[in-house]
Amino acid sequence: MAENQKYSDSPPSQITLGLEQSVEAVEAPEGEPHLRFVLSSGDEFALPAIGIREVMQQEPERITPIPNASPLLLGTINLRGEIIWVADLGQFLGYPNMLNTDRSDIPVIAIEDQETILGLAVDKLGAMQWLDLDTIQIPQNIPDHIAPYIQGEWIDEKNDYVRLLDQIAILRSARWVA
């Protein structure tokens, strides 16, 4: 086995690792990581990665409906032995379009604050992206029903608005008991 390995006679400081770029050429991203996603209304949002416990694709039949629960809630799922509620985020925010649950998988973002966990069902997951908090703007033309849950908005490279949600405001909302 040792005869197949090749060793360099160079001192360790001269050994190359075959990397395409030098370490100095890699720039650190600016801002903080956020997960972008789209609701059934077509509006795009983002959540700070720091408040996300997990992102998953859930089969609709694995979401157990609960009788007499809020219409905002799709049901519960078992997340490695822990039962968590799953809500239609679009419905929670007051959009009229219901989430299409007649498909093979539903994207669910599990958000967390202290001991509280909630799954937010969305239409489509986007990418994790570093968003510079210095470029956040005061939200313009947002409906009153979502205003309490919006921290601000960005205009992305395609000139589309991406609204930043406040997951703590969502978790602590009185709408869950209504």
N, C-alpha and C positions, 0 to 999 in steps of 0.2 A: 504494500500500500504506500509506503514512504517513497519508493522509487518512482511512483507516478506523480508525486508532487514536485513542483519546481519552486526553488527558493531563490531569491535575489541576493546578490552579494552587496547590494547598495545598502547604505545606512538607512535606518527606518525613516528618517526625514525625507528620503528621496523616493520612497515607494509610492507609486500612483495607484489609485483605486479604479481607474477607468471611468471616472465621472465625466460627463459631458461638460459640466460647468464647474467653475471653481466656487468655493464656498462664498467668496466675497461677492460674486455676481448674483447670488440669491438675495432678493429683497424681502424684508419682513412685511407681511400685509399690514395695511393701516386699518384701524377701527377694531370692531369686534365681530365674531362670527354670528350670523343670523341664518335661520332656515326660511327660505322663501317657499310660498305655496299659493294655490289658486282655489277660490271658493266656486261653488256652482254658478254664482252670479257673474263670474269672469274676472272679478276684482282680485288683485294680487296683494298679499300681505307677507309680513315677516315676523318671526318671533326670535328673541335673543336665545342663542344656543345655551346660555347659562341656565335658563329656566326649563329646558327640555330634558326630560328623563330618558325618553326613548321615542324612536320613530319606527312605525311598523306598518305592514300591510295586513289587514284583518279580513278574513272571509266573513261575509255577512251572516252566515249561519252560526258563527262563533260569538256573535254579539247577541246576548240573551235579553230579549225585551222584558221589561218589568211593568206589570199592570199598575195603573193609577199613578205612574210617575209623570213628571213634567213632559210635555210634548217635545221639549228641546232635547230630551235624552233618547238616544237610540236603544240603550240598554247597558249591560255590563259585560266585561270580558275578564278572563282569568289571566293575569300577567304574572307568570311564574309563582302561582299560589296566592297572589294578592288580587282581590276583586276590585276593579275600578270602573267607574261610570264612563260611558262614551257619549259625547254630545255632538250634534250637528252644529258645527261652529257657525255656519251661514244662518241657520235658524236662530241661534243664540244672538247673533248680531242684528237680527231683525230683517234679513233678506227674505223675500217671498219664495225664492226657488228652494225647494227641498233637495237634499243630497240624494243623488241616484244611488240606491243601495242594491239595484238589480244588476250586479256585475260580480266578477270573480273576487276582487279584492277592494277594500276600502282603506285609503291611507288614513292612519291615526297617529296624531302627535300627542304623546303623553307629557303633559306639563306638570310641574311640581313646585310647591312652595311649602316649606316646613314639612309637615306630615300629610299634606293634602295633595292627591294626585287626581288628574282628570284627563281623559282621552278626548282629543278634539278631532272629529272626523272632518276631512276636507276633500275637495274634488280631485286635486292633483298636487303632488309634491314637486317642489322645485329643487334647486341646488342650495347647498350651504354656501354662503357668500360673506366675505368680510365687508361690512358696511361702516363707513367712516361716520361716527356720531357727530362730527363737526358739520357735516353736510345735511343733517336732518333739518327739515323745515316745519313750520307750523302748518298743520293740515288745512287745506283749502277745500271748500265745497264738499265737506263730508256730511252725510245725513246725521241728524241728531241722535238717532238710535244707536250709532256706533261711536259717537264722539267720546263717551266716557272710557272707551277701551283702546283709544288710539293715542300713542305717545308722540307721533309725528309722521312725516312721510319723506321719501326720497324720490327723486326722478332718476330712473336708471338710464343706461346707455342707449336704450331705444325710446327715450322720452316717455316711458310709462311710469305711472305713480305706483310706488310700493309703500304700503302703509305699515308702520310698526305697531304691533299690538302690545298691550301691557298684560302679560299673563297673570300677574297678581290681581289686577282689577277684574279679570275674567273669573279667576278662582273664587274671589271674595264677593262676587256680585249677588245682589238680592234676587236677581232674576231666577236663580236656581230653585228658590222656595216658592215662587209664584205659580 
